[in-house]
């Protein structure tokens, strides 16, 4: 595929709307738009300044297709770095298709997924991690996900990686220079400073790697399984949290036969709550399948709410869940607190110090639960300017870079020859370069941008 030709695509969602935006990019984008556009003031687009908007009509062989606004952006001062034209037309699917087909006949081809952003990367308008942040920004559905994507798109993560890579590259150059003078036994790279740099790079990489756990759940939402005996109020609690009648509620034990899921945003972080079938011994085939699915959902959950009431509390079941899932955060909650005596509440607090009390039916104790859920997520980094990793490709590259840095450090400690140390340094530089796009392959670019929407 050539990236020097002209491309066109619908930049707004397909379907009927108030307006639609059709985007053209390429060396002849403005010239092509001139052939189909008749300005109300007789203007010729090629003669107009960049970053201006013009009113007129799109005309096909004398037939007016629509009244439109055309925005022109002359390269390199555009999103793609090329000449770009954006046509704002009425949102009729018929009008959209007629204008796009007309542009295709004038010498454009249909843009592939993510090709506008790919051209922005190839033309140096952004690096690869910033380009990926564009897709994350479009997909963000919470405040936290939006903030992280914006920080990455502005180059916060890129600048951190580029600075580390540049410092490592400077030392690598000195070590490579030593190889040219190997017979003279000279050292151009100060080993003490180099060790300090390696330690600092290791610390930064470890911090970025550790941030992926938080970044991943922010990007995809935090799955929370609500589990417990039948009829303790799991479905009622889900409905209260979601503020809608999402799950069926009845006094009949075993009403929930399958998992019910939905999500809410708390302080900018998405929590995906999963109402599960009550855990108990049963001969009902359908209910038994539901209970099996409950354990499947617990496996995938990050947090577990163990809901019980005083009448149905089984301490052994709580401990069984703790033992079976030792690496998961567990929140024991006593429901129907309005039916408890003060002495019963005291006894439970002594037995389970971390227990929360609420009444899902009366909607009391919910703010305390929400506060507890937020506290279990290490969201402190969100309030500062810390870089948080959300992209699994970046995470993998950071892990590999750290592994190579550790090899360099070990080689330095045992007095490994400079040529062997240089190999590990090159590998570390390679993996850091993969993140920002200093090192790329066609397969890598194809894989990344194929996940973008058409028109972006």
ABEGO torsion letter per residue (X at the ends): XBAABBBBBBABBBEBBABBBBBBBEAAAAAAAAAABBBAAGBBAAABBBGBBBBEBBBBGGBBABBBBBBBBBOABBAAGBBBBBBBBBABAAAAAAAAAAAAAAGBBBBBBGAAAAAAAAAGABBAAAAAAAAAAAABABAAAAAAAAAAAAGAAAAAAAAAAAAAAAAAAAAAAAAAAAAAGBBABBAAAAAAAAAAAAAAAAAAAAAAAAAAAAAAEBBBBBBEBBGAGAAAAAAAAAGBBABBBBABBGABABBBBBBBBBGGBBBBBBBBBBBBBBABAAAAAAAAAAAAAAAABABBBBBBBAAABBAAAAAAAAAABAABBBBBBBBGAAABBAAAAAAAAAABAABBBBBAAAGBGAAAAAAAAAAABBAAAAABABBBBABAAAAAAAAAAAAAAAAAAAAAAAGBBAAAAAAAAAAAAAAAAAAAGABBBAAAAAAAAAABBBGX
